[in-house]
Amino acid sequence: MATHSLMRLFRGTSVETGTNVRGSQKERLTRKSSGMNELTRVMRSEDTLCVLDIGSTSATNIRYLTELGHKPYSEDLLDASTDPSLITRDENGQQSLDSKRFLSENLTYPAAQFDVVMCWNLADYMDETLVKPVVARLWSVLKPGGALLAFFHTQEAGVDAPCYRYHIVAPDTLEMQHIEAHKDLRKGPPGAIQNSSPAGFKLQRVFNNRHIENLFRDFGSIKFFLTRDNVREVLVVR
């Protein structure tokens, strides 16, 4: 279960380098982000904002957000979703994940706590059983008028599109760090439930614009940003 202390934010992270212990040690890639640039405009508020960063802890992001005067929270939902104990079977023997239990152990924040959520590419790599329940929970923990940034791969990205952890290095610039799964998760069978491999997490699906609009149908507005790297950037406001 997630706690709300800053000590938890640094678990599993090398604070000195800002490199996640679980991530690849290869050189990071850099990309421009119009969505991040617009979100940063929101975060230039003089008020202290609560910002939820969904992904493995990034000392780079914590530094960036605290320098803006905000209070960062971090929760690695993709890693949490690979817990084998979440697997259930229906009467036909089909596997799925227990979304109720997952949400009882993760995203356990008060309603309307956050001003900003950085969802990154979570929906593309998380098991489909959890995606809609997680988005519904994110809606509930966002304040009215709060903003959420998410990335979605296009069909042209290909099924082998690597999963990245995003680190904010400038208002419109992100560093991308390839995420590798825990070694103990690599031993399991492939599939949507066990979606990790030695190469990293597997792309589970590709959302088109209609699917994305449906996913965020309870939000007040949605804006798409075109990119050159086969990724749709989406900024939604509750």
C-alpha positions as a Python dict, from the first residue, in 0.01 Angstrom:
ca = {
    (1, 'M'): (0, 0, 0),
    (2, 'A'): (132, 344, -88),
    (3, 'T'): (220, 585, 189),
    (4, 'H'): (228, 961, 151),
    (5, 'S'): (566, 1032, 304),
    (6, 'L'): (858, 1176, 111),
    (7, 'M'): (1076, 889, 235),
    (8, 'R'): (871, 651, 21),
    (9, 'L'): (940, 867, -283),
    (10, 'F'): (1306, 771, -279),
    (11, 'R'): (1269, 395, -232),
    (12, 'G'): (1444, 199, -507),
    (13, 'T'): (1618, 507, -646),
    (14, 'S'): (1977, 622, -662),
    (15, 'V'): (1925, 980, -545),
    (16, 'E'): (2277, 1086, -639),
    (17, 'T'): (2233, 1008, -1008),
    (18, 'G'): (1856, 1015, -1044),
    (19, 'T'): (1875, 670, -1207),
    (20, 'N'): (1620, 412, -1107),
    (21, 'V'): (1782, 90, -989),
    (22, 'R'): (1541, -108, -1207),
    (23, 'G'): (1602, 98, -1522),
    (24, 'S'): (1853, 48, -1798),
    (25, 'Q'): (2192, 203, -1742),
    (26, 'K'): (2218, 289, -2112),
    (27, 'E'): (2236, 650, -2220),
    (28, 'R'): (1900, 824, -2201),
    (29, 'L'): (1724, 957, -2509),
    (30, 'T'): (1583, 1309, -2528),
    (31, 'R'): (1252, 1422, -2678),
    (32, 'K'): (1059, 1746, -2699),
    (33, 'S'): (711, 1745, -2545),
    (34, 'S'): (442, 2001, -2625),
    (35, 'G'): (214, 1838, -2369),
    (36, 'M'): (472, 1873, -2094),
    (37, 'N'): (535, 2232, -2197),
    (38, 'E'): (166, 2317, -2158),
    (39, 'L'): (143, 2128, -1830),
    (40, 'T'): (442, 2326, -1699),
    (41, 'R'): (248, 2645, -1767),
    (42, 'V'): (-21, 2510, -1535),
    (43, 'M'): (244, 2433, -1273),
    (44, 'R'): (386, 2785, -1277),
    (45, 'S'): (120, 2869, -1022),
    (46, 'E'): (224, 3067, -717),
    (47, 'D'): (25, 2821, -507),
    (48, 'T'): (177, 2496, -388),
    (49, 'L'): (32, 2216, -601),
    (50, 'C'): (10, 1845, -524),
    (51, 'V'): (154, 1653, -820),
    (52, 'L'): (127, 1276, -866),
    (53, 'D'): (401, 1123, -1085),
    (54, 'I'): (298, 772, -1190),
    (55, 'G'): (615, 575, -1249),
    (56, 'S'): (929, 451, -1080),
    (57, 'T'): (1075, 720, -856),
    (58, 'S'): (1266, 988, -1044),
    (59, 'A'): (1494, 1215, -843),
    (60, 'T'): (1507, 1437, -1152),
    (61, 'N'): (1130, 1489, -1144),
    (62, 'I'): (1124, 1539, -768),
    (63, 'R'): (1389, 1809, -802),
    (64, 'Y'): (1208, 1977, -1090),
    (65, 'L'): (875, 1986, -907),
    (66, 'T'): (1014, 2099, -572),
    (67, 'E'): (1207, 2379, -743),
    (68, 'L'): (872, 2499, -878),
    (69, 'G'): (748, 2501, -518),
    (70, 'H'): (518, 2199, -545),
    (71, 'K'): (468, 1882, -343),
    (72, 'P'): (551, 1567, -544),
    (73, 'Y'): (415, 1217, -492),
    (74, 'S'): (535, 911, -682),
    (75, 'E'): (375, 570, -728),
    (76, 'D'): (491, 295, -965),
    (77, 'L'): (160, 146, -1078),
    (78, 'L'): (310, -50, -1368),
    (79, 'D'): (543, -238, -1137),
    (80, 'A'): (264, -294, -884),
    (81, 'S'): (40, -438, -1157),
    (82, 'T'): (283, -727, -1216),
    (83, 'D'): (223, -874, -869),
    (84, 'P'): (140, -1244, -943),
    (85, 'S'): (-96, -1258, -646),
    (86, 'L'): (-339, -1028, -835),
    (87, 'I'): (-411, -1300, -1092),
    (88, 'T'): (-760, -1452, -1074),
    (89, 'R'): (-948, -1700, -1297),
    (90, 'D'): (-1311, -1694, -1402),
    (91, 'E'): (-1539, -1998, -1432),
    (92, 'N'): (-1393, -2067, -1778),
    (93, 'G'): (-1037, -2060, -1650),
    (94, 'Q'): (-957, -1727, -1816),
    (95, 'Q'): (-703, -1514, -1632),
    (96, 'S'): (-757, -1154, -1528),
    (97, 'L'): (-632, -923, -1257),
    (98, 'D'): (-824, -837, -942),
    (99, 'S'): (-882, -464, -1001),
    (100, 'K'): (-1065, -412, -670),
    (101, 'R'): (-774, -551, -473),
    (102, 'F'): (-527, -354, -685),
    (103, 'L'): (-705, -28, -606),
    (104, 'S'): (-732, -119, -239),
    (105, 'E'): (-351, -136, -228),
    (106, 'N'): (-261, 144, -472),
    (107, 'L'): (-374, 502, -541),
    (108, 'T'): (-515, 516, -190),
    (109, 'Y'): (-541, 895, -172),
    (110, 'P'): (-827, 1118, -55),
    (111, 'A'): (-1068, 1241, -319),
    (112, 'A'): (-962, 1557, -503),
    (113, 'Q'): (-612, 1562, -353),
    (114, 'F'): (-407, 1632, -667),
    (115, 'D'): (-382, 1932, -895),
    (116, 'V'): (-173, 1748, -1156),
    (117, 'V'): (-120, 1383, -1253),
    (118, 'M'): (160, 1274, -1489),
    (119, 'C'): (34, 941, -1620),
    (120, 'W'): (298, 904, -1895),
    (121, 'N'): (253, 582, -2102),
    (122, 'L'): (94, 370, -1827),
    (123, 'A'): (-222, 278, -2019),
    (124, 'D'): (-25, 129, -2310),
    (125, 'Y'): (169, -115, -2091),
    (126, 'M'): (-68, -197, -1804),
    (127, 'D'): (-293, -503, -1825),
    (128, 'E'): (-627, -413, -1983),
    (129, 'T'): (-819, -535, -1677),
    (130, 'L'): (-682, -243, -1477),
    (131, 'V'): (-676, 46, -1723),
    (132, 'K'): (-1035, 176, -1691),
    (133, 'P'): (-1054, 127, -1310),
    (134, 'V'): (-722, 312, -1271),
    (135, 'V'): (-836, 603, -1490),
    (136, 'A'): (-1159, 623, -1287),
    (137, 'R'): (-956, 637, -965),
    (138, 'L'): (-730, 907, -1113),
    (139, 'W'): (-1041, 1111, -1195),
    (140, 'S'): (-1150, 1084, -832),
    (141, 'V'): (-814, 1190, -683),
    (142, 'L'): (-784, 1489, -920),
    (143, 'K'): (-931, 1819, -811),
    (144, 'P'): (-1198, 1977, -1031),
    (145, 'G'): (-998, 2167, -1291),
    (146, 'G'): (-695, 1944, -1232),
    (147, 'A'): (-486, 1830, -1530),
    (148, 'L'): (-357, 1488, -1636),
    (149, 'L'): (-89, 1423, -1900),
    (150, 'A'): (-74, 1085, -2077),
    (151, 'F'): (116, 940, -2375),
    (152, 'F'): (-22, 684, -2621),
    (153, 'H'): (165, 502, -2896),
    (154, 'T'): (29, 505, -3251),
    (155, 'Q'): (3, 193, -3465),
    (156, 'E'): (323, 295, -3645),
    (157, 'A'): (522, 258, -3322),
    (158, 'G'): (511, -122, -3356),
    (159, 'V'): (450, -399, -3102),
    (160, 'D'): (808, -385, -2979),
    (161, 'A'): (792, -18, -2878),
    (162, 'P'): (1007, 5, -2561),
    (163, 'C'): (862, 123, -2232),
    (164, 'Y'): (1030, 438, -2106),
    (165, 'R'): (1049, 624, -1778),
    (166, 'Y'): (1024, 997, -1843),
    (167, 'H'): (1241, 1250, -1660),
    (168, 'I'): (1165, 1624, -1685),
    (169, 'V'): (1482, 1819, -1770),
    (170, 'A'): (1318, 2138, -1905),
    (171, 'P'): (963, 2268, -1950),
    (172, 'D'): (945, 2118, -2300),
    (173, 'T'): (1212, 1847, -2279),
    (174, 'L'): (1205, 1493, -2140),
    (175, 'E'): (1477, 1232, -2101),
    (176, 'M'): (1361, 877, -2175),
    (177, 'Q'): (1506, 587, -1977),
    (178, 'H'): (1431, 231, -2091),
    (179, 'I'): (1256, 38, -1812),
    (180, 'E'): (1353, -322, -1745),
    (181, 'A'): (1142, -555, -1535),
    (182, 'H'): (1257, -709, -1209),
    (183, 'K'): (1460, -1023, -1271),
    (184, 'D'): (1211, -1241, -1084),
    (185, 'L'): (931, -1125, -1315),
    (186, 'R'): (1122, -1226, -1629),
    (187, 'K'): (1092, -1594, -1541),
    (188, 'G'): (715, -1602, -1579),
    (189, 'P'): (522, -1697, -1893),
    (190, 'P'): (458, -1421, -2150),
    (191, 'G'): (115, -1270, -2196),
    (192, 'A'): (-105, -980, -2092),
    (193, 'I'): (-97, -1083, -1727),
    (194, 'Q'): (278, -1141, -1715),
    (195, 'N'): (369, -858, -1950),
    (196, 'S'): (740, -828, -1873),
    (197, 'S'): (1036, -980, -2053),
    (198, 'P'): (1416, -948, -2046),
    (199, 'A'): (1377, -662, -2294),
    (200, 'G'): (1134, -475, -2069),
    (201, 'F'): (757, -430, -2046),
    (202, 'K'): (552, -518, -2355),
    (203, 'L'): (314, -287, -2535),
    (204, 'Q'): (-31, -431, -2457),
    (205, 'R'): (-250, -242, -2704),
    (206, 'V'): (-271, 68, -2926),
    (207, 'F'): (-543, 324, -2852),
    (208, 'N'): (-683, 531, -3137),
    (209, 'N'): (-828, 878, -3078),
    (210, 'R'): (-1180, 743, -3026),
    (211, 'H'): (-1057, 491, -2767),
    (212, 'I'): (-866, 765, -2584),
    (213, 'E'): (-1168, 997, -2582),
    (214, 'N'): (-1380, 712, -2443),
    (215, 'L'): (-1120, 634, -2177),
    (216, 'F'): (-1135, 993, -2051),
    (217, 'R'): (-1506, 1049, -2116),
    (218, 'D'): (-1573, 1160, -1758),
    (219, 'F'): (-1319, 1441, -1781),
    (220, 'G'): (-1422, 1793, -1878),
    (221, 'S'): (-1188, 1848, -2174),
    (222, 'I'): (-923, 1672, -2379),
    (223, 'K'): (-644, 1807, -2602),
    (224, 'F'): (-420, 1611, -2839),
    (225, 'F'): (-65, 1704, -2936),
    (226, 'L'): (99, 1571, -3252),
    (227, 'T'): (455, 1436, -3223),
    (228, 'R'): (714, 1297, -3463),
    (229, 'D'): (795, 980, -3269),
    (230, 'N'): (468, 786, -3312),
    (231, 'V'): (331, 898, -2975),
    (232, 'R'): (8, 1088, -2906),
    (233, 'E'): (38, 1330, -2615),
    (234, 'V'): (-292, 1392, -2441),
    (235, 'L'): (-376, 1656, -2182),
    (236, 'V'): (-710, 1613, -2006),
    (237, 'V'): (-875, 1837, -1747),
    (238, 'R'): (-1127, 1720, -1493),
}
